[in-house]
Amino acid sequence: MNLKAKLKVTSYQKKFLSTDYYIDKDGILRDRTKANKALIGGFGTGKTYSLCIKIIQRIQFRTKQKKRHIGICTAPVNSHFVDVLIPQLDTVLDRYRFKYKFNQVDKIYYINHGGFNHKIHLKSSEQAKAGRLVGINATDGYHDEFDVNKNETQKKLWESVEARLRDCIDPTQSIATTPEKVGYCEWLCNSSKDVNWNGDKVNNTESIVEYIRAETKDNAFLADASGYVERLRSLYTPKQVEAYLKGYFVNLIGNRVWEYFNEETHVKEISKSYGTIVSFWDFGWNDFTYCGFASISANNGQLSKVKILDEFRVNKMTTEMIHEKYKELCVKWGKPIADYCDPAGNQHHLGSKMGLSVIEQFKAMGLNMKFQSSNIIEGIVIGNNLLHKQLIEINTICKHFIKMMINSSYEELKNGTKSEKPVHGEYESAEAGFRYLMINEFRSFYRTMLRG
């Protein structure tokens, strides 16, 4: 193993595993009172690497039983395997000098250890939930980024994999999760005696898994130069932040509209545009008008990536002044083939001449204004789905759009439930413009995907 790989291994070891409650002198995860484990910690606590260590432990355990280990490992999207889990699992397998091959097409690890040919099947949450585990008689299950899945998906994943754990003694499932959602995962871990999940009060006195927490501040390798912890403190209450950093379940999602947005994974530096350029708008009749530029790329007819490239937000400008700003972005990124906007632009005026509506004015200036009738919920559902599948990237220069993703929230009603409409406020125009992009460009794609 080269020096870089050694440093990487050392770094990951110290990230999560800092107490002998969790590891023994050889770095192997301890089994205590329960075989099922939940590794709970915030960003940078080494959950994925620790889950890989757990896989090694179960392979060694099955070998001692004179039996093959056949594992099912899930993650929310396939890109997580490529970007995160596969490199870390390779590192761990190399560290323990296991001989292995990886079938990239079927996403199966073949591991030779102790005279047995072990397997690990990698399956996305959608594949596992859709029943694509038929024919796999597994011994152990593993779930990375478990909290990214919706509550109902978490339950379905756990039950689907549990049903495939056959013909073995002591089957197990293990979870790696952040503590930022309260729901089914918390119920599994029994971090509180009575957990209200899915509307039902459950007295779960005997937990299904043993939970092991890591504190973010214990990770000396998490460089806070990026201000990660400080950003948390700016967004949430002191009690919420302290609970999260200590690995205790806390509802950081709350009433957030874009619940699958993650600044660490969705925000990138983007310097060039690839694919088709489009713009998306929300017109401000009395206040702010927002315009964003995006590129859409596809591979073999399948959506590959939506990149939010640039933006401008102006207050009480005429259409001519707004058009000048639009042309600046055209020079920088290319001319959009479509300019998606609010249908209400047909009825409203914005510094208009000769009684023309906003859409008519911009059409006269050469813009290809497109709009469909839509409802708010549909645009949000489509946007969250693309975020969940890691199909959206946002340029670091889109400061207002990023703040909108973080801060856009639903109004809380008097009866304690949340409204179906986001709160009107500072981020309303960017949030509305993004919904128009989702509806106009991806409505048919999303419906096709649901049918598939």
N, C-alpha and C positions, 0 to 999 in steps of 0.2 A: 504494500500500500504506500502511495507517495505521501510526502509531507503534508500537502494540502488536504488530502483525504483524512490523515491522522488528526490534523487540527480540527477538521469538520466533525469528526467523531467525538473528540474531546469536548468541543463546544456543545454538541447536542446532549452529551451525557450530563453536563453540568447545568444545562438549561432547565431541565425538568426534575431530575433526580438528585435532590440535594439532601435527603434524609434516609436513614436505613429503614425507616418505616416502609419505604417503597422499593428499595433495592438491597440486595445483599452485597458482599464484598466483590463478587464477580460481575456486578451490574445487571443481574437477572431480576426481573420483577418478582416480588414475593407473592405467593398465594396465602391469604390469611383465612378468614372465616368463610368467605364466599369465593367461588371460582370466577363468577361474572364480575368484570371490573369496569368502572367508569373513570377515565382520566380527565379531570376537570381543571381547567385553567384558562387564563386569558391569552391574548396575543403574546407570542414569544416564549411560551412555557414548555415547548418541546413535546406537545401531545402526540403528533404524528410519529415522531421518532420513537417515543415510548411505546406506541401501539405496535411498531415494528419489532421492538424488543419483546413484547408480549407474544407476537407470532413465533419468534424464535423459541421462547419458553415452551409454547404448546407443541412445537415440533419435537423438542427434546423430550417432553412429557410423553407424547404418543410413541416415540421411539422406545422409551423405557417400557411401555405397555406392549411392545412388539406389534405395533399397529401403525398404519399409514396415517399421516395428518392430511386431511382435506379441508381447507379453509375457504370461506367465502368472505371477501372483504369489500365493503361498499363505500362509496363516496358520492356526494350529491351530483357531480358531473364528471365526465371522462377526463376533462382537462386537468382536474385535480390529481388524477393518477399520474399524468405525464409530467406536470409541473412540480409536484410535491412528493406524493407517496412513493412512486417507483424509484426516484433517485435516493430517497432515504432508506427504502427497503434494500436496495442494492448495497448501500453503504453498510447496513447492519449485517447482511449476508456475507459480505466480504470480511467484515470485522471478525465474524465467528468462523470464517473459512469454510462456509458451506458451498458445495458445488451446486450450481443452478443454471437453468436456461429460462428465458422468458419468451413466450409466444406472443408477439405483438398483435397479431390478428385476433386471436381468441382471448387475449389478455389473461394468460394463465402462466403462473410460475411453476416450473418443474424443479424440485429440490431433492438432491440426493444426500441423505444423512442416515448414518447408522444402519446401512444396508436396506433402507426403504426409499421408495420414490414418492415423495410428498408433493402435494399440490396446493396452490392458492389461486382461487378464481377471483378476478377483479370485476366487479359489477357496479354500474352506476345505480343510483337510487331508483331511477325510472325503470331500469331493466329488472331490478329485484322486485319492485312494487308490481310490475306488470306480469310477474310470474315466470320470468325467464331463468328460473333456478331449477326447472324440472329436469330430472335426471341426475342432479348432483346430490349425492348422499354424503353430507359433510360431517366433520367432527367438531369444528369450531367456527364461530362467526366473529367478524370484526367490522366496526363502523367508524369511519373517520369523518370529521366535520358533521357529526350527527345533528347538531343544533341548527345547521343551515336548512335542514329539511323542515317542512311544516309538521305540526303535531300529528296530524293524521297519517302523514308519510312515515314519521318516526315509528308510530305504532305498527303500521303495515310492514315496515322493514324488519322490525324486531320479530314479529309473528311469522313473517315469510321465511326468514333465516332459521328461526326456531323449528319450523316444520321440516327443515331439511337436515337437522342434526339427528342422524340415525345410526344405528348399529355401532355405538361406541359407548364407553363408560366415561362418565363425567364430562358431558358436552358443555361448552362455554360460549358466551358472547361477551365481547369487550367493546367499549365505546370511548372515543375521544371527542370531547365537546367543550365549548366555551360555556360559561355560566350565564349568558346574557339573555336567555329566554326561560320563562317559567312555563312548564307544560308537562308533556308525557315523559321527557327525559328526567325531569325532577321527580316525577312519580316513581320511575324505575329506581332512582337513587334514594328515594325516601329521605330527602334532606329536611323535610318537615313531616310531622306525623299525619296530618290531614291535608291532602292536596286536592284542590278543586281542579280537575282536569276534564275538559270537554263537557263541562256543565254538570258533572257528577262529583259528589263528595265521596272520596275514597279514603277509608281508614286503612292505610297500608302499613300495618305494624311490622310486617316482615318484608324488608326490602328485597328486591330481586337482584340487585347488584351491590357490590361494595364500592363506594366512591372514594377516590383519593385525589386530594386537591393540591395544586401547586400555586404558590403566590408569585405574581408577576414580578414583584420587587426582588425576589430571590435570584432572578436571572441576571447575573453579572454581564452576560453577553448581549442583552437587549440594549442596544445603544439608544438612549433617550434623546439623542441629538435632534431627532425628528419631532420631539415634543409629544410623543404618543400619550403618555400619562397626562400631560398638561391639556392635551386636546380633550381627553375624557373629562377632566375636571371642568372644562369650559362648557361641556354639553349636558352633564348630569349633576344631580345633587351630590354633596359630599358622602352621604350614606350609601348611595348607589355605587359610586366609584370605589369606595373602600371595600364594599362587599365583592364587587367584581374582581378587584385586584387580589383579593384573598381566595378567590375561587368559589364563592358562595353564589347560589342562583339568585339572580336579580333581573327584573324586567327592564332591560335597557331599550328594548324595541318600543314599548309603550304604545302610543298612538301614531307612531311614525308611518307615513304613507309608503315610502320606498323601503320596506322592511328588509329587502335583500341587498341593499346597497352596503358595500364594505369599502371604505376609503383605501385600505391597504391593498386590496386586490383590483378594484375597478379604476383607480386613478393612476394614469401613466403619463410620461412625457411623450408627446406626439409631435413630430416635426414635419412629417410628410403625410399627404392624403393618398389613400389608395381606394379604388373602387368608385362608386357613383356618389357624387356630391348632391346633397339636398339641404334646404334650410327649413327651419320651423319657427313659427311666430306666435306671439300673443299681442294683440293691439291694445294699447292703453288709451281709453277714450278721454279719461281725465287725469291719468297719471303715467305710469311707465309702459313703454313698449319694449318687448324683448324679442331678439332674433338670435337663433343659434344655427351654426353650421355643423353638418354631420357627414361622414362618409359611410357608405354601406358596401361591404364586399361579400362575395359569395364564392363557393367552391363546389363545382359539379351540381349547380342548381340549388345547393343548400346554403342558408345564411351562415356566413363565417364570422363576421364581426361588424358591430355598429360602433363607430368612433365619434364621440362628441368633440369637435375640433376647436371651435371658437365661439365667441358670443359678443353681443353688445346689448346694453340696456340703457335706454334714454328716456327722458321725461319731457313731455309736452313739446315735441318737435313736429315740424311739418313733414309731410311725406317726402318732399324734396330733400330735406336735411337727413332724414332716415335713409333715403336711397343712396346718399353719398357714403354713409357708413357701410351700407350693404356692399357697395362697389369695392370698398377697400378690402373686405373679406373675400370678395370674388377674385381680386388680384392675388391675394395671399394663398387661397386654397383651390380656386377654380370656380367656374360658374355653375350653380345648382341646376339640375335638370327639372327640379320641382321645388316649389316654395309652399310648404304646408301651413295652413293657418286656420283661424277661427271662422266658422261659417257666418258668424254675426258680422263679420267685416263687410258683408253685402248690404247690411242695413245701416251701418254707422259711417260717420265722416271723421276724418282726422286732418284738420287743416286743408279741407278739400277745396277744389276749384270747380266751379260750374255744377255743383251739386253731386259730383261723383262720389261713390262710396270708396272706402279705403282699398278694397280689392280691385275696383275698377281703376283707381289711380295707379296702383302698382302694376297692374296689367298693362296700362298705357306706357309704363316705363320699361317694359320688356320682361317683367317677372312672370313666371308660370305658376300663378296662385292656384293651389289645389285644396279642397276641403271636402269633408264628409260629415254628415250628421252623426253625432256620437253621444255616448253618455260617459260621465266621468269615471265610473267604476271600470268600464271595459278598458279604457286607456291605462288605468293603474294596474289592472290585472296583467295586461300584455307587457307593460314595462317591467313589473316585478318578475315575470316569468323569464324575460331575457336577461335581467340582472342575475337571477338564480342560476341560469345556465351559463353564466360568464360570457355572454355574447356582447356585452357592452363595455367599452373603455372610454374614459373621460380624460381629456387633456388637462394637465395641471393648471393651464392658464385660464380655464373656465371656472373662475373663483365663485361667481354667483351661482352657477349651476351646481357646483359641489355643495355649497352651503344649502341650496334648495334640497338636494338629496338627503342631507343630514337633518335638516330642520323642518321640512314640510310635514305637517301632522294633521290628524283628524280632530275635529272639535268634539269635546266631551259633553254629552247631553246631561240634562238635570237628573235623569234616572240612572246615571252612572255608565251608560253605554256610549259608544262613539258614533258620531255622525258618519254617513256615507260620503260626505263631501269634505275635502281638505279645508283647513282654516284659511280665510282670506287674510292676506298680509304681504310682507316684504317679498316673499318668494312665489307669490301667486302667478305672476306672469311667466316665469321660467317653468314652473310646474305645469301650467296649462299648455305652453308651447310644446313641451316634451310629450304630453298626452296626445296632442294633434299629430305629432310625428308617429307615435305608436299606432294610432287609429288608422291614419291614411296609408302608411307604408307597410304595416305588419298585421293588420286585421285578418286578411285572407291567409297569411302565413300561419298565424296562430291558430285559426280555426282548422286549417289543414292538418296541423300538428296534433290537435286534439282528436281529430278523426283517426289519424294514424295510430 
